[in-house]
């Protein structure tokens, strides 16, 4: 554990699933309802610092979350990324993308589109969050 | 195969490793020597469209490339991402990041830094490309 690492604080964020090795949180991003993160609990910097078994455990969790997001949020495309330049503690971003979202087709880290986002589509997606949380929990129970 | 998909053309890019299921290419990006892509040969959109066995094969390849990049390029941080908004054909970006690179600590898709990049560091990294290619080939032979 690093004394300066925000991801070492297991209580940060809206935790949907928590296991001994990792946790799944719902990211609070107004433009991206359904954006989730899977965070490895131990303070590890890179995937290739993990054992093969731990890599597999981590990625299996990522795919369970991706499957839940796709089933409930019906995105046009999934974006999956492990960056960690700011916080070098392993975590995967899982972002459901839509042709009418704030950055499409660019990555969400690029400049936002100048045209107005479809508020109706965004409202529909926000309404699906409770079902997403239940589906993620269900995917980790099976 | 999609008739309009550039990644269905197996001859595109500087191919370092090619297997029946996937290929590893070196990305031609002046700011990011060592940037590699692992591309699934079949035209598949999302990781959760693959079988468990294929997911595992794909990710094992990604980790072999990450291990080679880390060993040779000595990055400050690895960035690993599967986006595909423009080209919805599964591929992983593996990008070695440095504190003096063109976008650090932001993702490479964000606006570039306004301060000048360290040309000396970039030249050193470019000189390591032949060794990187050999190490990737070696990691897939073992």
Interface residues (C-beta under 8 A of the other chain):
Chain A: X45 X46 X47 X48 X55 X56 X59 X63 X66 X67 X70 X76 X77 X78 X79 X80 X81 X82 X83 X84 X85 X86 X88 X97 X104 X105 X106 X107 X109 X110 X111
Chain B: X45 X46 X47 X48 X55 X56 X59 X63 X66 X67 X70 X76 X77 X78 X79 X80 X81 X82 X83 X84 X85 X86 X88 X97 X104 X105 X106 X107 X109 X110 X111
